Amino acid sequence: MILGTTLSFVIAASSLADEVASYLTFDNQPLGSEEKPLVVRTYLPSLDLDTVVLSNHGTGKKTPRYSAKTGLLSSSSEDQPIAGIPAGIAVNIGKKLSYVWDTTECRLLYAWNNGFLDMESYWGSPEQGSRKKNDYVPRLIGNLFYQAKGAHPLMINGKPVQNIQYKGHRRVDGLPVFTYLADGHPIETEIEAGDSAQTLRLIFRSPGPDPLKLDFQAANTAFEIASKDAGALKVLVRPNASGSFTGYKKEVITIDTANAEAGKKLYTSFGCSACHTTDGSRNHGPSFQGLSGAMRELLDGTKVKADADYLAESIKNPNAKHIKGFPAGMMPAYPLNDKQIESLVLYIQTLK
Ligand code: HEC
């Protein structure tokens, strides 16, 4: 049980097919790619890691419950630590590889394919808003094929690494390069997908002036040293774990004929609600209340009527026209099909 700090992050849009699957998968929710990896700092589930893998993590303790109302700590009730690993960096480079780097242990924790993370517990769901109570920990989606086992795998000049200190990561061609001190020596690590499915390539470098002799050890894991030079080590790692994970169940929205009810659900599931209210109040974008049929003033001063065609165009192509007084270029273009757009328009038309 480990306690960490929180972060906030905004999910922009989810892509739904005509029918929304009941779980997120990579097919209905494509994320990063090799050209544009997705990198998220987050909590992680602890799965069944050896305690030695997490030896540098502290253990969370119960704390008196805090009341935001009174600003006081309770003398009678306590909060339990959250079961999860804080301060991981999760990376997705497409369907074939997601992985998590633990910034406390400075090592790769898990690798999996066919999905990334379901953040509903952490960021909240579009329907309910708030995150799950006392459960900050996102769920893995997809097929786990690697997890860290035993002591830190890096050896320097013949000795297993004992002390590590994270420095940060930079992005090279979009891919993170993690930097840390291992027994006082600066080390860089990169993680790539291997050539065959469910394999990994780990690249270690010592960028210091005197190149170190780097070696790799790993309990209960099949690996091959692909190349070893002064100050550089490339290791091919084979699968050493298995597990199939789904995130939280999502509501299925099937649209036979476009209808306002489906539009209302899409309004929340696509996150339109993050920018458009339905009660007339202003947010990043104009409110949907009273929008249908209203005269809209565009940036260039011309006026247009918000009829069904205008609404559909505004959703399909957010940059077609710009409304005076609102930021242009802010609304994302969504991968919506015609029935979905029509449903959204019908919903907006109900908001008199
Ligand atoms: C990140 C914020 C954001 C999100 C999310 C967003 N919009 Fe928008 N939307 C805007 C902004 C800002 C404008 C006005 C921009 C402009 O005129 O250039 C706008 C304009 C519109 C308009 C035209 C409004 C008018 O007053 O004429 C419609 C219709 C619309 N959005 C529908 C949607 C729908 C449907 C979704 C979800 C599928 C959505 N928007 C998601 C920010 C957003």
Boltz pocket constraint, residues with backbone or C-beta under 6 A from the ligand:
constraints:
  - pocket:
      binder: B
      contacts: [[A, 12], [A, 266], [A, 267], [A, 270], [A, 271], [A, 272], [A, 273], [A, 274], [A, 275], [A, 276], [A, 284], [A, 285], [A, 286], [A, 287], [A, 291], [A, 296], [A, 306], [A, 310], [A, 311], [A, 314], [A, 315], [A, 318], [A, 319], [A, 321], [A, 322], [A, 323], [A, 324], [A, 326], [A, 327], [A, 328], [A, 329], [A, 330], [A, 331], [A, 332], [A, 334], [A, 344]]
      max_distance: 6.0
